[in-house]
Amino acid sequence: MSPDELQTLIEDATFDHATGASETALAKLGRATAAAPDSFEAWHALAEVNFAVRHLDAALAAAERAHALRPGDLFINTTLSRVWMERGDKTKAEHFGAQAKIGSWKDQLQNPDAHTGGVG
């Protein structure tokens, strides 16, 4: 599967989920992660759709795969925080929430104009 085909599949799955076809989305994201096991975007999308349909074990597994690929990513840390909170582990939820906040601060320091509306 080419990178463009993978991106299209992820986008199609996201659209499917947004229009209420979550099982179709999950099937497409399953194909995406099988075809491209190193795709952060595919794993993160799979985590989010599973979380939305309350498949918390599957959401956690997919989020952990995405996190292994990009541990400093703000969004995957936020996803993991949400999953752990729903699973009832406040300590882990707070850990990943803090990682997300640190990631956000780093991004603000590296890209101040993007956060202040300033012109570069």
Secondary structure, DSSP 8 states (H G I E B T S, - for coil): --HHHHHHHHHHHHHHHHTT-HHHHHHHHHHHHHH-TT-HHHHHHHHHHHHHTT-HHHHHHHHHHHHHH-TT-HHHHHHHHHHHHHTT-HHHHHHHHHHHHHHHHHHHHH-HHHHH----
